[in-house]
Amino acid sequence: MNENKEKIDFLLERNTAERMAGVDWAALNTEISARLDQAEKSKTPFIRRQIIFKAAAGIAAAAVVLIAVMVGTNRPAGLQINNGKKAAVEIIDGKGTASIEIKTAAKCDVKIMDLNGGLEKDYNRGTWIIISAPKPVLADNGKEKEAMSIIYLF
Amino acid sequence: MNEDCEATTNDVEQLVKSSQTGDRGAFDQLVRLYQHRAIRLAVGILGDAEEAAEAVQAGFVKAYLGINKLKEPTRFETWLLRIISNAAISQRRTAERRKSRIRTVDCNECGKAVLPADKGIAEELKGAIQKAMSKLSKKEARAISLFGLEDLSQEQAAEIMGCSTEAVRWYVFKARKKLKVLLKEYLE
Protein backbone atom coordinates (compact mmCIF):
# COMPACT_ATOMS: atom_id res chain seq x y z
CA MET A 1 0.00 0.00 0.00
CA ASN A 2 2.79 2.41 0.93
CA GLU A 3 4.51 1.87 -2.38
CA ASN A 4 1.27 2.54 -4.23
CA LYS A 5 0.66 5.58 -2.07
CA GLU A 6 4.00 6.99 -3.08
CA LYS A 7 3.35 6.17 -6.73
CA ILE A 8 -0.05 7.87 -6.62
CA ASP A 9 1.43 10.93 -4.98
CA PHE A 10 4.20 10.95 -7.57
CA LEU A 11 1.72 10.67 -10.45
CA LEU A 12 -0.42 13.50 -9.09
CA GLU A 13 2.63 15.63 -8.45
CA ARG A 14 3.96 15.02 -11.95
CA ASN A 15 0.60 15.71 -13.52
CA THR A 16 0.24 19.00 -11.64
CA ALA A 17 3.79 20.05 -12.48
CA GLU A 18 3.34 19.23 -16.18
CA ARG A 19 0.04 21.02 -16.44
CA MET A 20 1.41 24.04 -14.61
CA ALA A 21 4.36 24.17 -16.99
CA GLY A 22 1.90 25.13 -19.72
CA VAL A 23 0.39 28.04 -17.78
CA ASP A 24 1.03 31.47 -19.25
CA TRP A 25 1.47 33.43 -16.03
CA ALA A 26 1.51 36.84 -17.65
CA ALA A 27 -1.71 36.11 -19.53
CA LEU A 28 -3.31 34.75 -16.38
CA ASN A 29 -2.29 37.87 -14.48
CA THR A 30 -3.72 40.11 -17.19
CA GLU A 31 -6.94 38.10 -17.21
CA ILE A 32 -7.29 38.32 -13.43
CA SER A 33 -6.60 42.05 -13.55
CA ALA A 34 -9.29 42.53 -16.21
CA ARG A 35 -11.78 40.54 -14.14
CA LEU A 36 -10.93 42.66 -11.09
CA ASP A 37 -11.44 45.86 -13.11
CA GLN A 38 -14.83 44.58 -14.15
CA ALA A 39 -15.67 43.63 -10.56
CA GLU A 40 -14.56 47.06 -9.34
CA LYS A 41 -16.90 48.78 -11.78
CA SER A 42 -19.86 46.72 -10.65
CA LYS A 43 -18.80 46.94 -7.00
CA THR A 44 -20.36 50.37 -6.38
CA PRO A 45 -23.87 49.54 -7.61
CA PHE A 46 -23.53 46.22 -5.81
CA ILE A 47 -22.73 47.97 -2.52
CA ARG A 48 -25.53 50.48 -3.13
CA ARG A 49 -27.94 47.62 -3.79
CA GLN A 50 -26.78 45.99 -0.57
CA ILE A 51 -27.43 49.21 1.40
CA ILE A 52 -30.90 49.62 -0.13
CA PHE A 53 -31.67 45.99 0.55
CA LYS A 54 -30.51 46.31 4.17
CA ALA A 55 -32.56 49.48 4.67
CA ALA A 56 -35.64 47.83 3.18
CA ALA A 57 -35.11 44.78 5.37
CA GLY A 58 -34.78 47.05 8.44
CA ILE A 59 -38.01 48.89 7.63
CA ALA A 60 -39.83 45.61 7.02
CA ALA A 61 -38.55 44.22 10.33
CA ALA A 62 -39.65 47.38 12.17
CA ALA A 63 -43.10 47.13 10.56
CA VAL A 64 -43.41 43.50 11.61
CA VAL A 65 -42.45 44.41 15.19
CA LEU A 66 -44.96 47.27 15.21
CA ILE A 67 -47.75 45.03 13.91
CA ALA A 68 -46.83 42.36 16.47
CA VAL A 69 -46.97 44.96 19.28
CA MET A 70 -50.31 46.26 18.06
CA VAL A 71 -51.79 42.79 17.78
CA GLY A 72 -50.39 41.79 21.15
CA THR A 73 -51.90 44.82 22.87
CA ASN A 74 -55.39 44.49 24.24
CA ARG A 75 -56.63 47.36 22.17
CA PRO A 76 -60.40 47.53 21.91
CA ALA A 77 -61.46 47.81 18.28
CA GLY A 78 -64.08 50.34 19.27
CA LEU A 79 -67.14 50.22 21.39
CA GLN A 80 -70.45 49.83 19.65
CA ILE A 81 -72.98 52.28 20.98
CA ASN A 82 -76.70 52.33 20.53
CA ASN A 83 -76.93 54.42 17.40
CA GLY A 84 -74.43 52.17 15.60
CA LYS A 85 -71.51 54.57 15.84
CA LYS A 86 -68.18 53.39 17.06
CA ALA A 87 -66.25 55.15 19.71
CA ALA A 88 -62.50 55.13 19.65
CA VAL A 89 -61.10 53.98 22.96
CA GLU A 90 -57.63 54.52 24.33
CA ILE A 91 -55.44 51.49 24.91
CA ILE A 92 -56.15 49.94 28.24
CA ASP A 93 -54.28 46.88 29.43
CA GLY A 94 -56.34 44.87 31.86
CA LYS A 95 -57.73 46.61 34.88
CA GLY A 96 -57.66 50.38 34.84
CA THR A 97 -59.37 53.52 33.73
CA ALA A 98 -59.32 55.63 30.60
CA SER A 99 -61.37 58.31 28.98
CA ILE A 100 -63.61 57.96 25.98
CA GLU A 101 -65.34 60.51 23.82
CA ILE A 102 -68.79 59.76 22.54
CA LYS A 103 -70.38 62.46 20.41
CA THR A 104 -73.75 62.28 22.07
CA ALA A 105 -72.43 62.48 25.58
CA ALA A 106 -69.26 64.53 25.22
CA LYS A 107 -66.25 63.24 27.16
CA CYS A 108 -66.86 60.15 29.29
CA ASP A 109 -64.85 58.11 31.75
CA VAL A 110 -64.21 54.42 31.22
CA LYS A 111 -63.66 52.12 34.13
CA ILE A 112 -62.71 48.50 33.70
CA MET A 113 -63.36 46.18 36.61
CA ASP A 114 -61.56 42.89 36.46
CA LEU A 115 -63.82 40.26 38.01
CA ASN A 116 -61.48 37.31 37.40
CA GLY A 117 -59.41 37.77 40.53
CA GLY A 118 -59.48 34.72 42.76
CA LEU A 119 -61.07 32.46 40.16
CA GLU A 120 -59.51 29.37 38.63
CA LYS A 121 -57.33 29.94 35.58
CA ASP A 122 -59.71 28.65 32.89
CA TYR A 123 -62.86 30.04 34.40
CA ASN A 124 -63.45 33.51 33.05
CA ARG A 125 -66.38 35.46 34.38
CA GLY A 126 -65.71 38.53 32.27
CA THR A 127 -64.97 42.15 32.92
CA TRP A 128 -67.24 45.07 33.65
CA ILE A 129 -66.71 48.13 31.54
CA ILE A 130 -68.48 51.16 32.92
CA ILE A 131 -68.75 54.25 30.80
CA SER A 132 -69.91 57.25 32.72
CA ALA A 133 -70.09 60.96 32.16
CA PRO A 134 -68.16 63.12 34.63
CA LYS A 135 -71.26 65.32 35.04
CA PRO A 136 -74.84 64.04 34.93
CA VAL A 137 -76.23 64.40 31.44
CA LEU A 138 -79.79 64.58 30.22
CA ALA A 139 -80.62 61.19 28.72
CA ASP A 140 -83.46 60.78 26.27
CA ASN A 141 -85.61 57.83 27.46
CA GLY A 142 -88.39 58.43 24.99
CA LYS A 143 -91.28 59.72 27.04
CA GLU A 144 -89.32 61.58 29.66
CA LYS A 145 -85.84 62.91 30.09
CA GLU A 146 -83.76 62.36 33.20
CA ALA A 147 -80.31 63.20 34.38
CA MET A 148 -77.90 60.27 34.60
CA SER A 149 -74.21 59.77 34.83
CA ILE A 150 -73.78 56.08 33.86
CA ILE A 151 -74.23 55.85 30.15
CA TYR A 152 -73.21 52.29 29.25
CA LEU A 153 -72.61 49.17 31.26
CA PHE A 154 -71.03 46.18 29.49
CA MET B 1 3.25 31.70 -2.69
CA ASN B 2 5.13 32.41 -5.91
CA GLU B 3 8.81 31.54 -5.59
CA ASP B 4 9.76 34.59 -7.68
CA CYS B 5 7.98 36.88 -5.34
CA GLU B 6 8.74 35.96 -1.75
CA ALA B 7 7.08 38.11 0.87
CA THR B 8 7.12 38.02 4.64
CA THR B 9 4.02 37.55 6.74
CA ASN B 10 4.23 41.21 7.69
CA ASP B 11 4.29 42.25 4.04
CA VAL B 12 1.22 40.15 3.34
CA GLU B 13 -0.55 41.55 6.39
CA GLN B 14 0.23 45.08 5.24
CA LEU B 15 -0.96 44.34 1.71
CA VAL B 16 -4.19 42.87 3.04
CA LYS B 17 -4.79 45.91 5.23
CA SER B 18 -4.12 48.24 2.31
CA SER B 19 -6.47 46.20 0.11
CA GLN B 20 -9.13 46.53 2.76
CA THR B 21 -8.88 50.31 2.49
CA GLY B 22 -9.49 50.05 -1.26
CA ASP B 23 -5.89 49.99 -2.51
CA ARG B 24 -6.22 48.04 -5.74
CA GLY B 25 -2.44 48.00 -6.30
CA ALA B 26 -1.99 46.16 -3.02
CA PHE B 27 -4.48 43.51 -4.05
CA ASP B 28 -2.75 43.13 -7.42
CA GLN B 29 0.43 42.38 -5.50
CA LEU B 30 -1.40 39.75 -3.47
CA VAL B 31 -2.59 38.20 -6.74
CA ARG B 32 0.98 38.01 -8.01
CA LEU B 33 2.13 36.50 -4.73
CA TYR B 34 -0.50 33.81 -4.56
CA GLN B 35 -1.49 33.00 -8.14
CA HIS B 36 1.08 30.22 -8.40
CA ARG B 37 -0.16 28.51 -5.25
CA ALA B 38 -3.78 29.08 -6.24
CA ILE B 39 -3.29 27.50 -9.66
CA ARG B 40 -1.48 24.57 -8.11
CA LEU B 41 -4.39 23.86 -5.79
CA ALA B 42 -6.98 24.30 -8.54
CA VAL B 43 -5.05 22.05 -10.95
CA GLY B 44 -4.88 19.45 -8.19
CA ILE B 45 -8.64 19.51 -7.76
CA LEU B 46 -9.61 19.82 -11.41
CA GLY B 47 -6.71 18.04 -13.08
CA ASP B 48 -6.81 20.57 -15.91
CA ALA B 49 -4.94 23.85 -16.27
CA GLU B 50 -7.57 25.72 -18.29
CA GLU B 51 -10.38 24.89 -15.90
CA ALA B 52 -8.03 25.73 -13.03
CA ALA B 53 -7.26 29.16 -14.50
CA GLU B 54 -10.97 29.87 -14.78
CA ALA B 55 -11.51 28.85 -11.15
CA VAL B 56 -8.56 30.93 -9.95
CA GLN B 57 -9.84 34.04 -11.73
CA ALA B 58 -13.28 33.60 -10.18
CA GLY B 59 -11.68 32.96 -6.80
CA PHE B 60 -9.57 36.11 -6.87
CA VAL B 61 -12.58 38.22 -7.86
CA LYS B 62 -14.53 36.77 -4.95
CA ALA B 63 -11.63 37.42 -2.60
CA TYR B 64 -11.34 41.01 -3.85
CA LEU B 65 -15.02 41.68 -3.29
CA GLY B 66 -15.00 40.08 0.13
CA ILE B 67 -11.63 41.19 1.52
CA ASN B 68 -13.28 43.50 4.04
CA LYS B 69 -14.91 40.48 5.64
CA LEU B 70 -11.49 39.07 6.54
CA LYS B 71 -11.08 39.96 10.21
CA GLU B 72 -7.54 38.64 10.67
CA PRO B 73 -5.19 39.71 7.84
CA THR B 74 -2.59 37.18 9.05
CA ARG B 75 -4.93 34.39 7.98
CA PHE B 76 -5.17 35.64 4.42
CA GLU B 77 -3.55 32.57 2.87
CA THR B 78 -5.90 30.08 4.50
CA TRP B 79 -8.87 32.30 3.69
CA LEU B 80 -7.81 32.71 0.05
CA LEU B 81 -7.10 28.99 -0.45
CA ARG B 82 -10.53 28.17 0.90
CA ILE B 83 -12.09 30.53 -1.65
CA ILE B 84 -9.95 29.07 -4.44
CA SER B 85 -10.80 25.48 -3.53
CA ASN B 86 -14.51 26.35 -3.39
CA ALA B 87 -14.21 28.03 -6.79
CA ALA B 88 -12.47 24.93 -8.16
CA ILE B 89 -15.23 22.67 -6.83
CA SER B 90 -17.79 24.99 -8.37
CA GLN B 91 -15.85 24.94 -11.65
CA ARG B 92 -15.85 21.15 -11.54
CA ARG B 93 -19.64 21.19 -11.34
CA THR B 94 -19.81 23.60 -14.28
CA ALA B 95 -17.47 21.37 -16.29
CA GLU B 96 -19.54 18.30 -15.42
CA ARG B 97 -22.73 20.02 -16.58
CA ARG B 98 -21.01 21.15 -19.77
CA LYS B 99 -19.81 17.63 -20.44
CA SER B 100 -23.25 16.15 -19.82
CA ARG B 101 -24.75 18.49 -22.42
CA ILE B 102 -22.28 17.37 -25.04
CA ARG B 103 -22.95 13.87 -26.24
CA THR B 104 -19.81 11.94 -25.48
CA VAL B 105 -18.62 8.48 -26.31
CA ASP B 106 -18.23 6.24 -23.28
CA CYS B 107 -14.53 6.43 -22.57
CA ASN B 108 -14.52 3.16 -20.66
CA GLU B 109 -14.85 1.42 -23.99
CA CYS B 110 -12.57 3.50 -26.14
CA GLY B 111 -10.72 5.88 -23.82
CA LYS B 112 -7.28 5.39 -25.19
CA ALA B 113 -8.39 5.06 -28.79
CA VAL B 114 -9.75 8.65 -28.91
CA LEU B 115 -6.36 10.05 -28.00
CA PRO B 116 -4.22 11.00 -30.98
CA ALA B 117 -1.41 8.50 -31.37
CA ASP B 118 1.32 11.14 -31.38
CA LYS B 119 0.37 12.51 -27.98
CA GLY B 120 2.05 9.55 -26.31
CA ILE B 121 1.86 8.07 -22.86
CA ALA B 122 2.30 11.36 -20.99
CA GLU B 123 -0.86 12.85 -22.52
CA GLU B 124 -2.71 9.62 -21.99
CA LEU B 125 -1.71 9.58 -18.35
CA LYS B 126 -2.76 13.22 -17.90
CA GLY B 127 -6.18 12.38 -19.32
CA ALA B 128 -6.47 9.34 -17.08
CA ILE B 129 -5.53 11.36 -13.98
CA GLN B 130 -8.00 14.11 -14.86
CA LYS B 131 -10.72 11.51 -15.32
CA ALA B 132 -9.77 9.75 -12.08
CA MET B 133 -9.81 13.03 -10.17
CA SER B 134 -13.30 13.73 -11.43
CA LYS B 135 -14.42 10.41 -9.95
CA LEU B 136 -13.39 11.47 -6.44
CA SER B 137 -15.85 13.14 -4.15
CA LYS B 138 -15.43 16.89 -3.69
CA LYS B 139 -13.92 16.44 -0.25
CA GLU B 140 -11.54 13.71 -1.38
CA ALA B 141 -10.37 15.80 -4.35
CA ARG B 142 -9.93 18.85 -2.16
CA ALA B 143 -8.09 16.96 0.59
CA ILE B 144 -5.59 15.22 -1.69
CA SER B 145 -4.95 18.47 -3.59
CA LEU B 146 -4.30 20.38 -0.38
CA PHE B 147 -1.89 17.64 0.65
CA GLY B 148 -0.05 18.27 -2.58
CA LEU B 149 0.69 21.86 -1.59
CA GLU B 150 4.10 22.19 -0.03
CA ASP B 151 4.39 24.05 3.26
CA LEU B 152 0.72 23.62 4.00
CA SER B 153 0.21 22.03 7.40
CA GLN B 154 -2.51 19.49 8.07
CA GLU B 155 -4.08 22.00 10.44
CA GLN B 156 -4.27 24.57 7.65
CA ALA B 157 -5.71 21.98 5.28
CA ALA B 158 -8.32 21.14 7.91
CA GLU B 159 -9.16 24.81 8.39
CA ILE B 160 -9.53 25.33 4.66
CA MET B 161 -11.84 22.33 4.42
CA GLY B 162 -13.70 23.22 7.59
CA CYS B 163 -13.15 19.87 9.27
CA SER B 164 -10.75 18.11 11.66
CA THR B 165 -7.23 16.99 10.71
CA GLU B 166 -8.37 13.39 11.24
CA ALA B 167 -11.14 13.92 8.71
CA VAL B 168 -8.66 15.38 6.22
CA ARG B 169 -6.39 12.33 6.64
CA TRP B 170 -9.41 10.08 6.16
CA TYR B 171 -10.41 11.83 2.91
CA VAL B 172 -6.82 11.60 1.66
CA PHE B 173 -6.77 7.88 2.51
CA LYS B 174 -10.05 7.31 0.64
CA ALA B 175 -8.85 9.37 -2.33
CA ARG B 176 -5.63 7.36 -2.62
CA LYS B 177 -7.60 4.12 -2.34
CA LYS B 178 -9.90 5.14 -5.20
CA LEU B 179 -7.02 6.43 -7.32
CA LYS B 180 -5.19 3.17 -6.78
CA VAL B 181 -8.05 1.36 -8.51
CA LEU B 182 -8.69 4.00 -11.16
CA LEU B 183 -5.02 4.34 -12.13
CA LYS B 184 -4.17 0.69 -11.59
CA GLU B 185 -2.59 0.15 -14.99
CA TYR B 186 -0.24 3.09 -14.52
CA LEU B 187 0.91 1.95 -11.13
CA GLU B 188 2.18 -1.45 -12.25
HADDOCK unambig.tbl for C-alpha pairs under 7 A between the chains (distance, minus, plus):
assign (segid A and resid 4 and name CA) (segid B and resid 180 and name CA) 6.97 0.50 0.50
assign (segid A and resid 4 and name CA) (segid B and resid 187 and name CA) 6.93 0.50 0.50
assign (segid A and resid 5 and name CA) (segid B and resid 176 and name CA) 6.56 0.50 0.50
assign (segid A and resid 7 and name CA) (segid B and resid 187 and name CA) 6.57 0.50 0.50
assign (segid A and resid 8 and name CA) (segid B and resid 176 and name CA) 6.89 0.50 0.50
assign (segid A and resid 8 and name CA) (segid B and resid 180 and name CA) 6.97 0.50 0.50
assign (segid A and resid 13 and name CA) (segid B and resid 148 and name CA) 6.97 0.50 0.50
assign (segid A and resid 15 and name CA) (segid B and resid 126 and name CA) 6.06 0.50 0.50
assign (segid A and resid 16 and name CA) (segid B and resid 40 and name CA) 6.82 0.50 0.50
assign (segid A and resid 16 and name CA) (segid B and resid 43 and name CA) 6.14 0.50 0.50
assign (segid A and resid 16 and name CA) (segid B and resid 44 and name CA) 6.19 0.50 0.50
assign (segid A and resid 19 and name CA) (segid B and resid 48 and name CA) 6.89 0.50 0.50
assign (segid A and resid 19 and name CA) (segid B and resid 49 and name CA) 5.73 0.50 0.50
assign (segid A and resid 20 and name CA) (segid B and resid 49 and name CA) 6.57 0.50 0.50
assign (segid A and resid 23 and name CA) (segid B and resid 49 and name CA) 6.94 0.50 0.50
assign (segid A and resid 32 and name CA) (segid B and resid 57 and name CA) 5.26 0.50 0.50
assign (segid A and resid 35 and name CA) (segid B and resid 61 and name CA) 6.75 0.50 0.50
assign (segid A and resid 36 and name CA) (segid B and resid 61 and name CA) 5.73 0.50 0.50
assign (segid A and resid 39 and name CA) (segid B and resid 61 and name CA) 6.79 0.50 0.50
